[in-house]
Amino acid sequence: MCESYFLFTETSRGKDQAVENSCSGRACNPRMGNLSPGRVLKTRESCSPAKCTKCNSAIPAQAHPPSAMSDSSFRHPDTWWQSAEGPEEETLQLDLETEFLFTHLIVVFRSPRPAAMLLERSQDHGRTWKILRYYARDCEEVFGLAEASPAGESGATCTSKYSAAFPCTRGE
């Protein structure tokens, strides 16, 4: 699993008074941009010399640390995060440090996209998590959910739209 860029559109709650006053009584369009630079990105596994033949964390030019996930895939096409080879599961965690309202989340893969993944959020600093969306090549087989049907009390749906192996790289 290789990943190179997060792009979010957001509005932040708790902005300063000047911004709130300028939006009072009318619609405001939030700033669009990458929210991950400068924030800590955590993973369960990372490429290491002992586990990975295509990268080497001891050699800077061949290292693919979690911090490379926040690079722009357009400005820095030769940097990315790469997980260790072999693990069946991986966790990527980004602490945004405040509350945001998302309209888009874009993840660009440098490998085929995962056959299954889910997007979760925590609003209590990681103590509890709520599933926002399921992604799977086959929603019924992997998660026991019909395509686009809401699951349980969370109402999260599953889609196969972003889980095909094609394209082999740069898939969103």
C-alpha positions in Angstrom: 0.0 0.0 0.0 1.5 3.3 -1.1 -0.2 6.7 -0.6 1.0 10.1 -1.5 -1.6 12.9 -0.9 -4.6 13.9 1.2 -6.8 16.8 -0.1 -9.6 18.1 2.0 -12.1 20.9 1.7 -13.0 22.2 5.1 -14.6 24.7 7.4 -13.3 24.9 10.9 -15.5 25.5 13.9 -14.1 28.0 16.3 -12.6 30.4 13.8 -11.9 34.0 14.9 -14.6 36.5 15.2 -13.7 38.5 12.1 -14.3 35.4 9.9 -17.6 34.7 11.6 -18.8 38.3 11.1 -17.9 38.3 7.4 -20.0 35.2 6.9 -23.0 36.3 9.0 -26.2 36.3 7.1 -24.8 34.8 3.9 -23.1 31.7 2.6 -19.3 31.5 2.9 -17.2 29.2 0.8 -14.5 27.5 2.9 -10.9 27.5 1.9 -9.9 24.3 0.0 -6.6 22.7 0.7 -4.5 20.0 2.1 -5.0 19.8 5.9 -2.3 17.2 6.6 1.0 19.3 6.3 2.4 20.0 9.8 0.2 17.4 11.4 1.3 14.0 12.7 0.4 11.1 10.5 0.6 7.7 12.3 0.7 4.2 10.8 0.9 0.8 12.2 3.6 -0.4 9.7 6.2 1.4 7.7 8.8 0.4 5.2 12.0 -0.7 6.9 15.2 -2.3 5.6 14.2 -5.7 7.1 10.7 -5.8 5.6 10.9 -4.0 2.3 12.9 -4.7 -0.8 11.8 -1.5 -2.7 12.7 1.0 -0.1 15.1 1.5 2.8 14.4 3.8 5.7 18.1 4.1 6.4 18.7 5.7 3.0 16.9 9.1 2.7 16.4 8.8 -1.1 14.7 5.4 -0.6 12.8 6.2 2.6 9.0 6.5 2.4 8.0 7.6 5.9 4.4 8.5 7.0 5.3 12.2 6.8 5.5 11.8 3.0 1.7 11.3 2.9 1.2 15.0 3.2 3.3 15.9 0.2 1.5 17.2 -2.9 1.6 14.4 -5.5 1.9 17.2 -8.1 4.8 19.1 -6.5 6.6 16.1 -5.1 5.8 13.1 -7.3 8.8 11.1 -6.1 7.8 11.1 -2.4 5.2 8.8 -0.8 4.5 6.7 2.2 5.0 3.0 1.7 3.8 0.3 4.2 5.9 -2.7 5.1 5.5 -5.7 2.8 3.4 -8.5 4.1 0.8 -7.1 6.6 -2.8 -7.8 5.8 -4.0 -4.7 7.6 -2.8 -1.2 7.9 -4.0 1.8 9.9 -3.4 5.4 8.8 -4.4 8.0 11.4 -4.4 11.8 11.0 -5.1 14.0 14.0 -6.6 17.3 12.7 -6.5 18.8 16.2 -9.9 20.5 15.8 -13.3 19.9 14.3 -13.8 20.2 10.6 -16.7 19.7 8.3 -15.6 17.7 5.2 -16.9 17.9 1.7 -14.1 15.9 0.1 -11.4 13.5 1.1 -9.0 12.5 -1.7 -6.4 9.8 -1.3 -4.1 9.1 -4.2 -2.5 5.6 -4.3 0.8 4.8 -6.0 -0.2 1.2 -6.1 -3.5 -0.6 -6.9 -6.1 0.7 -4.5 -7.0 -1.5 -1.5 -9.6 -4.2 -2.1 -11.3 -3.1 1.1 -10.9 -0.2 3.5 -13.1 1.9 5.8 -13.0 5.5 6.8 -13.5 6.3 10.5 -13.5 9.4 12.6 -13.1 10.1 16.3 -14.5 13.2 18.0 -13.1 12.3 21.5 -9.3 12.2 20.7 -9.3 8.6 19.7 -11.2 7.0 22.5 -14.1 5.9 20.3 -14.4 5.7 16.5 -17.4 5.9 14.1 -17.3 4.4 10.6 -18.2 7.1 8.0 -17.8 5.0 4.8 -16.9 1.5 3.7 -15.0 0.8 0.5 -14.7 -2.6 -1.0 -14.3 -4.5 -4.3 -17.3 -6.6 -3.1 -19.3 -4.9 -0.3 -21.4 -8.0 0.4 -18.5 -10.4 0.6 -16.1 -8.2 2.7 -18.5 -6.3 5.0 -21.8 -8.1 4.6 -23.4 -4.9 3.2 -25.4 -4.3 0.0 -23.9 -1.6 -2.2 -25.1 1.9 -1.1 -27.3 0.5 1.7 -26.9 2.3 5.1 -25.3 0.1 7.8 -26.6 0.1 11.3 -27.1 3.2 13.5 -24.1 5.1 11.9 -25.8 5.1 8.5 -22.4 4.5 6.8 -22.7 3.1 3.3 -20.4 0.9 1.2 -19.3 1.6 -2.3 -17.2 -0.4 -4.7 -16.5 2.7 -6.9 -13.0 3.3 -5.5 -11.8 -0.2 -4.9 -11.0 -1.6 -8.4 -7.4 -2.6 -9.0 -7.4 -0.5 -12.1 -5.7 2.0 -12.4 -2.5 0.4 -11.1 -1.2 3.7 -9.9 -2.6 7.2 -9.2 -6.0 5.8 -8.4 -8.1 7.9 -6.1 
